[in-house]
């Protein structure tokens, strides 16, 4: 898969929901945060894939290392997703 495809946040299951039916929660701050973090996650993932495709496995691994932008984004995304899940379940 090309890194440009991975960079798009609208084609995975979560992205389809966020840009589709999930819009009903667009006034909730958790939705707004999740939308941003999800897009950032895809950007980070695309960088990792691009590095690996260019033969830079060490560079790709560095992009995934603890403390990296990718790792911080995944942690924040997970927290935000769980927070919005609670809002959706309570609705």
C-alpha positions as CSV (number, residue, x, y, z in Angstrom):
1,X,0.0,0.0,0.0
2,X,1.3,3.4,-0.9
3,X,2.1,5.9,1.9
4,X,-0.2,8.4,0.2
5,X,-3.1,6.0,0.7
6,X,-2.1,5.5,4.3
7,X,-1.9,9.2,4.9
8,X,-5.6,9.6,4.2
9,X,-7.7,9.4,7.3
10,X,-11.0,8.7,5.4
11,X,-10.6,5.2,4.2
12,X,-10.2,3.1,7.3
13,X,-13.1,2.0,9.4
14,X,-12.7,4.7,12.0
15,X,-12.2,7.3,9.4
16,X,-15.3,6.3,7.5
17,X,-17.3,6.6,10.8
18,X,-15.7,9.9,11.8
19,X,-16.4,11.4,8.4
20,X,-19.8,9.8,8.1
21,X,-22.2,8.8,10.9
22,X,-19.9,10.0,13.6
23,X,-20.5,13.6,12.6
24,X,-23.5,13.7,14.8
25,X,-20.9,14.1,17.7
26,X,-19.0,16.9,15.9
27,X,-19.9,19.4,18.7
28,X,-18.4,17.1,21.4
29,X,-14.8,18.1,22.2
30,X,-13.7,14.5,22.2
31,X,-14.9,14.1,18.6
32,X,-13.0,17.2,17.6
33,X,-9.8,16.0,19.3
34,X,-10.2,12.4,17.9
35,X,-10.7,13.8,14.4
36,X,-7.4,15.7,14.7
37,X,-5.5,12.9,16.3
38,X,-6.8,10.3,13.8
39,X,-5.5,12.5,10.9
40,X,-2.1,12.9,12.7
41,X,-1.9,9.2,13.2
42,X,-2.4,8.5,9.5
43,X,0.3,11.1,8.7
44,X,2.7,9.4,11.1
45,X,1.9,6.0,9.8
46,X,2.5,7.2,6.2
47,X,6.0,8.5,7.2
48,X,6.8,5.1,8.7
49,X,5.7,3.2,5.6
50,X,7.5,5.7,3.3
51,X,10.7,5.2,5.3
52,X,10.4,1.4,5.2
53,X,9.7,1.5,1.4
54,X,12.8,3.6,0.8
55,X,14.8,0.8,2.4
56,X,15.3,2.6,5.7
57,X,14.1,0.0,8.1
58,X,16.3,1.5,10.8
59,X,14.7,4.9,10.1
60,X,11.2,3.4,10.2
61,X,12.0,1.7,13.5
62,X,13.2,5.0,14.9
63,X,9.9,6.6,13.8
64,X,8.1,4.0,15.9
65,X,10.4,4.2,18.9
66,X,9.1,5.0,22.4
67,X,8.7,8.7,22.8
68,X,8.3,9.3,19.0
69,X,5.6,11.4,17.5
70,X,3.9,8.2,16.3
71,X,4.0,6.7,19.8
72,X,2.7,9.9,21.5
73,X,-0.1,10.2,18.8
74,X,-1.2,6.6,19.3
75,X,-1.4,7.0,23.1
76,X,-3.4,10.2,22.7
77,X,-5.6,8.7,20.0
78,X,-6.4,5.7,22.2
79,X,-7.3,7.9,25.1
80,X,-9.5,10.2,22.9
81,X,-11.2,7.2,21.3
82,X,-12.1,5.7,24.7
83,X,-13.4,9.1,25.9
84,X,-15.7,9.4,22.8
85,X,-16.8,5.8,23.1
86,X,-18.2,6.7,26.6
87,X,-20.1,9.6,25.1
88,X,-21.5,7.5,22.3
89,X,-22.5,4.7,24.7
90,X,-24.2,7.2,27.0
91,X,-26.3,8.6,24.1
